């Protein structure tokens, strides 16, 4: 959501090129397949990652470590799963984890991630 909006504003040609390249693929289900892929990328993956990383792993880490240590450990783990942009992923994971700890809700990290 927010990430895509920022990307469209900052790099419209980049987004156009990605969508143009994406439209060249021949999907057996046509536009329905395109919608499914966009939903998977924009909704399903972020929700799943937030449930796994913040909802499960951070919760476990924080139960036997100091919350600060849990946030740092989880941020490094999250960034290792996203090596293509390690430092950006590390910063994102830190912000998402802190927002989860302060809000005690996964909705904020999910919205940030989507």
N, C-alpha and C positions, 0 to 999 in steps of 0.2 A: 503494500500500500504506500506508505510514506516513502520508502526507498525508491519505488518505481516512479512516483511523482517527482521526486528530486532529480532522478536520472533523466526523465523526460524534459525537465526544465533546463538542466545543465548541458545535456548532450543529445539534443533532438535528432541529429543526423545519425548518431550511434544507435539510438533506439530504432530509427527507421531502417537502418541497415540490418539490424538483428531481425526485425519483423519481416523484412523482405527476404532475407536468407531463410528464415523459418518457413515462409510460405512456399518455398520451392520444393519442400519435401512432399512426397505423395503419401498421404495418410489414407489407410483403407476406410476410415470412418469420416473423411472430409473435415468439415468445420467442427463437428462434434469432437473429433480427436484433438483438434487444436485447442478447443475449450477445456477439455480434460487435462491436457498438458499444462495449460496456463493455470488451472486450478491446483494441479499438483505442485507446480513451482511456487505459486504465490500464496497458497493456503495450507495445503496438506503438509508439505515439508516443514515450513516454519512452526506450525502447531505441533507436529510430531517431535521436532527438535527441542522445542521449549518444554514439552512434557518430559522428554527424556533427560535433557541437561539440567534445566532449572527445577522441574517438578520432582524428579527422582534422584539424580546424581547429586545436585547441590543439597537437597534435603538430607541425603545420607552423609555427605561430607560434613555438613554443619552439625550433625548429631554427635560426631566424635572429634571435631576440630573447632577451633575458634572460627566464627563466621568470616573474618577477614582471610584466614588461611584457606577456608573452603572456597571463597570467591576467587582467590588467586589460583588455586589448584584447578578449579573448574574452568576458569578462563583459559588457562594453558591447554587443558584437555580439549576444549572446544576449538581453539585455534589449531591444534594438531589435526583435527578432523577437517579443517578448512585451510590446507597449506598454500593454496593459490594466492591467498591474501592473509598471511599469518598475522601481521601486526594489526590490520584492520579488524580481523576476526577476534583477536585478543582484546582490543579496545571495546568492540561490540559486546563480547561476552561479559566483560567487566561491568559495563553499564546495565546490561540485561539482568545480571545476577544481583547487583545492588538494588535495582528497581524492584526485583522480586522480593528481596529481603525486606525492604522498607514498606512495600505495599501488601505483602503477603498474598499476592494474587498473580497468577500466571498471565492474566489478560494484558497487563502492561508490556511484559517482554514479548508476548505474541504479537501485539500491535506494532511494537518497535521492529520486530523481525520481519513481519509481513511487509 
